[in-house]
Amino acid sequence: MAQSLLKEKDDTLSDLGYERLDLEGALHLPIRNDAMQYIEARRSKRAMEARRTKSPRLAG
């Protein structure tokens, strides 16, 4: 899957929630590692960080 996604343009990857570096990193993982788990973990982390920066800070 990562190899086919790498054929896409960066803006298409971004629309899907992926980054080229994550896909390339997944291709270099040892065979015993789950590449999709790696990619999805990176995508989830980015989504959480984006939500954190968009949400207003609570006044203390």
VOVOKE-288862 format. One line per 2 residues: their letters; for each residue x, y, z of N, C-alpha, C. Coordinates in nm, 2 decimals. Each point is the difference from the previous one (the first is absolute). Layout:
BEGIN
A = X/Y/Z/X/Y/Z/X/Y/Z | ...
This chain:
BEGIN
MA = 0.08/-0.12/0.00/-0.08/0.12/0.00/0.09/0.13/0.00 | 0.10/0.00/0.08/0.09/0.12/0.01/0.06/0.03/-0.13
QS = 0.04/-0.10/-0.08/0.06/0.02/-0.13/-0.10/0.07/-0.09 | -0.12/-0.05/0.00/-0.10/0.06/-0.09/-0.03/0.14/0.04
LL = -0.01/0.03/0.13/-0.02/0.14/0.04/0.11/0.09/-0.03 | 0.12/-0.05/0.00/0.12/0.09/-0.03/-0.01/0.05/-0.15
KE = -0.08/-0.06/-0.08/-0.02/0.05/-0.14/-0.09/0.12/-0.01 | -0.07/0.03/0.11/-0.09/0.12/0.01/0.08/0.12/0.03
KD = -0.06/0.12/-0.04/0.05/0.13/0.03/-0.01/0.03/0.15 | 0.09/0.09/0.05/0.00/0.03/0.15/-0.14/0.05/0.04
DT = -0.06/0.08/-0.08/-0.13/0.06/0.05/-0.11/-0.11/0.00 | 0.01/-0.10/-0.08/-0.09/-0.11/0.01/0.02/-0.08/0.12
LS = 0.13/-0.03/0.03/0.03/-0.07/0.12/-0.05/0.08/0.13 | 0.02/0.13/-0.01/-0.04/0.08/0.12/-0.15/-0.01/0.01
DL = -0.08/0.01/-0.10/-0.14/-0.02/0.00/-0.04/-0.13/0.07 | 0.08/-0.10/-0.02/-0.03/-0.13/0.05/0.05/-0.02/0.15
GY = 0.08/0.10/0.04/0.05/0.00/0.14/0.14/-0.06/0.01 | 0.06/-0.02/-0.11/0.14/-0.06/0.00/0.10/0.10/-0.04
ER = 0.13/-0.03/0.04/0.11/0.08/-0.04/0.10/-0.10/-0.07 | 0.06/0.05/-0.10/0.10/-0.08/-0.08/0.11/-0.06/0.09
LD = 0.05/0.08/0.10/0.10/-0.05/0.09/-0.05/-0.13/0.08 | -0.12/0.01/0.04/-0.06/-0.12/0.07/0.00/-0.12/-0.08
LE = -0.04/0.01/-0.13/-0.01/-0.11/-0.09/0.14/-0.05/-0.03 | 0.09/0.09/-0.02/0.14/-0.05/-0.03/0.06/-0.07/0.12
GA = -0.03/0.06/0.12/0.05/-0.07/0.12/-0.06/-0.14/0.02 | -0.12/-0.01/-0.03/-0.07/-0.14/0.01/0.07/-0.10/-0.09
LH = 0.04/0.05/-0.12/0.07/-0.10/-0.09/0.14/-0.04/0.05 | 0.05/0.07/0.09/0.14/-0.03/0.05/-0.01/-0.07/0.14
LP = -0.12/-0.03/0.05/-0.01/-0.08/0.12/0.05/-0.14/-0.02 | 0.04/-0.06/0.11/0.03/-0.15/0.00/-0.12/-0.07/-0.04
IR = 0.01/-0.12/-0.06/-0.11/-0.07/-0.05/-0.10/-0.05/0.11 | 0.06/-0.01/0.12/-0.09/-0.04/0.12/-0.09/0.11/0.05
ND = 0.02/0.12/-0.04/-0.08/0.12/0.04/-0.12/0.01/-0.10 | -0.11/0.04/0.06/-0.12/0.03/-0.08/0.00/0.14/-0.06
AM = 0.02/0.01/-0.13/0.02/0.13/-0.06/-0.13/0.08/0.01 | -0.12/-0.06/-0.01/-0.12/0.07/0.01/-0.02/0.06/0.14
QY = 0.03/-0.08/0.10/-0.01/0.05/0.14/0.09/0.12/0.01 | 0.12/0.00/-0.05/0.09/0.11/0.01/-0.06/0.12/-0.07
IE = -0.05/-0.01/-0.12/-0.06/0.11/-0.08/-0.12/0.06/0.08 | -0.09/-0.09/0.04/-0.12/0.05/0.07/0.04/0.06/0.13
AR = 0.10/-0.04/0.07/0.04/0.06/0.13/0.05/0.14/-0.03 | 0.08/0.02/-0.10/0.05/0.13/-0.04/-0.11/0.09/-0.04
RS = -0.10/-0.05/-0.07/-0.11/0.08/-0.05/-0.09/0.04/0.12 | -0.02/-0.09/0.09/-0.08/0.03/0.12/0.07/0.11/0.09
KR = 0.13/-0.01/0.01/0.08/0.09/0.08/-0.01/0.14/-0.06 | 0.01/0.01/-0.13/-0.01/0.13/-0.07/-0.14/0.06/0.02
AM = -0.11/-0.09/-0.01/-0.13/0.05/0.02/-0.03/0.05/0.14 | 0.06/-0.07/0.10/-0.02/0.05/0.14/0.07/0.13/0.02
EA = 0.12/0.02/-0.06/0.08/0.12/0.01/-0.08/0.12/-0.06 | -0.06/-0.03/-0.12/-0.07/0.10/-0.07/-0.13/0.04/0.08
RR = -0.06/-0.09/0.06/-0.12/0.03/0.08/0.04/0.08/0.13 | 0.11/-0.03/0.05/0.05/0.07/0.12/0.04/0.14/-0.03
TK = 0.05/0.03/-0.12/0.04/0.14/-0.03/-0.12/0.08/-0.05 | -0.11/-0.07/-0.04/-0.12/0.07/-0.05/-0.09/0.03/0.12
SP = 0.00/-0.08/0.10/-0.10/0.02/0.11/0.05/0.12/0.09 | -0.10/0.08/0.04/0.04/0.11/0.09/0.05/-0.05/0.14
RL = 0.09/0.08/0.05/0.06/-0.04/0.13/-0.10/0.05/0.11 | -0.02/-0.08/0.10/-0.09/0.03/0.11/0.08/0.10/0.09
AG = -0.08/0.10/0.05/0.06/0.10/0.09/0.01/-0.07/0.14 | 0.12/0.03/0.06/0.02/-0.07/0.13/-0.03/0.09/0.12
